[in-house]
Amino acid sequence: MNTFGQIFRLTTFGESHGEAIGGVVDGMPAGIDIDTDFIQQELNRRRPGQSNITTARNEADHVELLSGVFEGKSTGCPIGFIVRNENQHSSDYDNMREVFRPSHADYTYTQKYGVRDHRGGGRSSARITISRVVAGALAKLVLRQLGIQISAYTSQVGNIALDNDYHRYDLSLTETNAVRCPDPQKAEEMIELIQQVKAEGDTIGGVITCVVKGCPVGLGEPEFGKLHAQLGAAMLSINAVKGFEYGDGFAAVTQRGSEQNDVFTVSHNTVGHDSIVTTKTNHSGGIQGGISNGQDIFFRVAFKPVATLLREQDTVDIHGKETALTARGRHDACVLPRAVPVVEAMAAITILDAYLVYKTGKIQDFCI
């Protein structure tokens, strides 16, 4: 299960303190301009050490494309890539070799495989999301040509939250602050809270909101390939994610059907003089019956507080003896700022894969 996708497929490899993180993207359409600066820019948004509210691990996270690109364009062949690990402090984890960190993958990995890489969590580390960001950047290059835009932002840290209506914010402001929140005032409050939590050796969680604009009607494959189910699986596969909701989500349960239904109407295209079916509201989050309906797709992803704390916690060692652990090393007090590009990446991979699946089912697209 190290491969994600049906037609646009990503296979990942690597560990936090291994030689490199990498992957292979198969199913990349041929002839796409490969903007390596854009791919690196996406990685820079995820990289550690970018501000004083993220981990101090100092990695350049420089991507090397190994195959599938010729003269600046995708060839249609698999695109192999690696990002080398250059700033590992493996000795920081020596005291964790025989101890299970509470709420981490240490115990479950040991029970499942009989062996684990204790250095930074090995394969369970969030560092492996590097591969997702590279693949997501490649997917974005394709989606860009289709007029599909994906934007994510931090909408909540702890109890500091934005209104759920993304229309109220200028999403172009997301990258103007360290926490990646489009509300400058709330961003300052979030940053202050993260700094406070970090000083206490603790961690805190939050919510990332993602908006997909320009998605055509028809993406999603019922019965078991509903678009929201694919997006949910993608988001829940990200480290530290505990919840996913799309559209009005859980808030919808307090309303009546007469309040929730997205009533259809006709929008007249003044350019082509064509009539377009649309909806007056978008409580459904752009997906109905598991299929995209042409409206904005929006969803929220809940992240738990990071499991590794820089303070003493009670735990158990590999011999079954109770003990205490104080973690060392460089860790995020809040993953939200660096997780924003990961959410975007997984959304891009999912939407592009769904689009390619959709095109294979349109027989008119294959008639000569």
SVG drawing of the C-alpha trace seen along z (x, -y; Angstrom):
<svg xmlns="http://www.w3.org/2000/svg" viewBox="-38 -42 62 51">
<polyline fill="none" stroke="black" stroke-width="0.4" points="0.0,0.0 2.8,-2.4 1.0,-3.3 -1.9,-5.8 -4.1,-6.4 -5.5,-4.4 -4.2,-6.1 -2.1,-8.9 -0.2,-6.8 2.3,-7.7 4.6,-5.1 6.7,-6.4 9.8,-5.2 12.2,-6.3 12.5,-7.0 13.1,-10.1 16.7,-9.3 17.5,-7.2 19.5,-8.3 16.6,-9.9 12.9,-10.3 11.6,-9.5 8.9,-8.2 7.8,-7.2 4.9,-8.9 3.2,-6.8 0.4,-8.0 1.7,-11.5 0.3,-12.8 2.9,-13.4 3.8,-16.9 3.3,-18.8 5.7,-21.6 7.7,-20.6 8.4,-23.7 11.1,-22.5 11.1,-25.9 7.5,-25.5 8.0,-21.9 10.9,-23.2 8.7,-26.1 6.0,-23.7 8.7,-21.7 9.9,-24.9 6.5,-25.5 6.7,-22.1 10.3,-22.1 11.4,-22.3 13.2,-25.4 11.2,-27.9 10.1,-29.9 10.4,-30.0 7.1,-28.1 8.3,-25.0 11.0,-22.4 14.6,-23.7 15.7,-20.7 17.7,-22.4 17.0,-20.6 17.2,-22.1 14.8,-19.5 16.2,-19.8 14.3,-17.5 16.2,-15.6 14.1,-14.4 15.6,-11.1 13.4,-10.1 10.3,-10.8 11.3,-14.4 13.0,-15.3 13.7,-18.9 11.5,-20.3 8.4,-18.2 6.9,-15.0 7.4,-12.0 4.5,-9.9 7.0,-7.5 7.4,-7.1 8.9,-10.1 11.3,-9.0 12.6,-11.5 14.5,-11.7 15.1,-14.3 18.2,-13.5 18.2,-13.7 21.2,-15.9 20.6,-17.1 19.7,-14.0 20.5,-14.1 19.9,-10.4 21.6,-10.5 18.7,-12.6 16.6,-9.4 18.9,-7.1 16.8,-7.3 13.8,-6.2 15.3,-3.0 13.6,-0.7 10.7,-3.0 7.3,-3.6 6.3,-7.2 2.6,-7.7 0.2,-8.0 3.0,-7.5 3.4,-4.6 6.3,-3.0 4.2,-0.4 2.0,0.6 5.0,0.8 6.8,3.0 3.8,5.3 3.1,5.5 6.6,5.9 8.7,7.0 11.2,4.3 11.1,0.5 13.3,-2.4 13.3,-4.5 15.2,-7.4 12.6,-10.1 9.9,-7.5 11.4,-6.0 8.6,-5.3 5.9,-6.7 7.5,-10.1 5.8,-13.1 9.0,-13.7 7.8,-11.1 5.1,-13.5 7.9,-15.0 7.0,-12.5 3.3,-13.6 4.3,-17.2 6.4,-16.4 3.7,-14.3 1.1,-17.0 3.2,-19.7 3.3,-17.5 -0.5,-17.1 -1.0,-20.8 1.0,-21.4 -1.6,-19.3 -4.6,-20.8 -3.3,-24.3 -3.9,-23.6 -7.4,-22.4 -8.3,-25.5 -8.5,-23.7 -7.1,-25.6 -6.5,-24.2 -6.0,-26.4 -5.6,-25.3 -5.1,-27.4 -5.0,-27.1 -8.5,-27.8 -8.0,-26.8 -5.2,-26.3 -6.4,-25.2 -9.5,-27.3 -8.6,-30.1 -10.8,-29.6 -11.9,-31.4 -15.5,-31.4 -16.2,-28.3 -17.2,-30.4 -14.1,-30.7 -15.7,-33.4 -15.1,-35.8 -11.3,-35.7 -8.8,-36.7 -7.0,-33.4 -4.1,-35.2 -3.0,-36.3 -2.4,-32.7 1.3,-32.8 1.9,-36.2 2.4,-34.8 4.2,-31.8 1.0,-30.0 -0.6,-30.2 -3.8,-31.8 -5.6,-34.3 -6.8,-36.4 -3.8,-38.5 -5.3,-39.2 -6.2,-35.6 -2.8,-34.6 -1.0,-36.6 -3.1,-35.0 -2.4,-31.6 1.4,-32.2 1.3,-33.5 -0.5,-30.4 1.9,-28.1 4.9,-29.9 3.4,-29.6 2.7,-25.9 6.2,-25.4 7.8,-27.1 5.9,-24.7 7.3,-21.7 3.8,-20.8 2.0,-20.6 -1.3,-21.7 -3.6,-20.7 -6.0,-22.5 -7.9,-22.4 -6.9,-23.0 -9.6,-24.1 -9.1,-23.3 -11.0,-24.8 -11.0,-23.3 -12.2,-25.8 -12.9,-25.0 -13.5,-21.3 -15.7,-20.0 -19.0,-18.1 -18.6,-14.3 -15.6,-13.4 -16.2,-10.5 -17.0,-6.8 -20.0,-5.4 -20.5,-3.0 -17.2,-2.7 -15.2,-5.5 -17.2,-8.5 -15.2,-11.6 -15.7,-12.7 -14.6,-9.1 -11.5,-9.4 -10.7,-12.8 -11.4,-11.5 -9.1,-8.5 -6.4,-10.9 -6.6,-13.2 -6.9,-10.6 -3.7,-9.0 -1.7,-12.1 0.2,-11.9 -1.7,-13.2 -5.0,-13.6 -8.0,-12.7 -11.0,-13.9 -12.4,-14.9 -15.6,-16.7 -16.8,-18.2 -19.5,-20.8 -21.4,-21.8 -20.2,-18.5 -21.3,-17.8 -23.0,-21.2 -25.7,-20.0 -27.2,-17.6 -28.9,-20.5 -30.7,-21.7 -33.8,-20.6 -33.7,-19.3 -35.4,-22.5 -32.5,-24.4 -29.7,-22.1 -30.9,-21.3 -29.0,-23.1 -31.7,-24.3 -31.0,-24.1 -31.2,-27.2 -30.0,-28.3 -27.1,-30.6 -26.9,-32.3 -23.4,-32.4 -23.3,-35.8 -20.2,-34.9 -21.5,-31.9 -25.2,-32.5 -25.5,-29.1 -27.5,-28.1 -25.7,-26.4 -27.3,-24.4 -26.0,-25.6 -27.1,-25.8 -28.2,-28.7 -26.2,-27.4 -23.4,-25.0 -24.1,-23.2 -23.0,-19.9 -19.5,-21.1 -19.4,-20.7 -20.2,-16.9 -23.6,-15.3 -24.1,-11.5 -20.4,-11.1 -19.9,-13.1 -18.6,-16.6 -21.4,-19.0 -19.2,-21.9 -19.4,-24.0 -16.5,-24.8 -15.4,-21.7 -14.5,-22.5 -13.5,-20.4 -11.8,-20.6 -9.1,-18.3 -8.6,-18.0 -5.0,-17.5 -4.3,-16.2 -1.5,-17.7 1.9,-16.2 2.6,-13.0 6.2,-13.8 6.5,-16.2 9.6,-17.8 8.4,-17.1 8.3,-14.0 5.5,-11.4 4.8,-8.1 5.1,-5.1 6.3,-1.5 9.4,0.0 9.8,2.9 10.3,5.2 6.9,4.3 8.2,2.3 6.7,-1.1 9.1,-4.0 9.2,-7.7 10.4,-9.4 11.5,-13.0 11.9,-13.3 14.8,-15.1 15.4,-16.5 13.7,-19.0 10.0,-18.7 7.0,-20.8 4.8,-22.2 2.0,-22.4 2.0,-20.7 -0.6,-23.0 1.7,-25.5 3.7,-22.8 0.7,-20.5 -1.1,-23.1 1.0,-22.2 0.5,-18.4 -3.3,-18.8 -3.1,-20.7 -0.9,-18.0 -3.2,-15.1 -6.2,-17.0 -4.4,-17.6 -3.4,-14.0 -6.9,-12.9 -8.6,-15.3 -6.2,-14.6 -6.6,-10.9 -10.4,-11.2 -10.3,-13.4 -8.2,-10.8 -10.5,-8.0 -13.5,-10.2 -11.9,-10.7 -11.4,-6.9 -15.2,-6.5 -16.1,-9.1 -16.3,-7.0 -16.6,-10.1 -13.2,-11.2 -11.7,-8.1 -13.7,-8.0 -11.7,-8.6"/>
</svg>
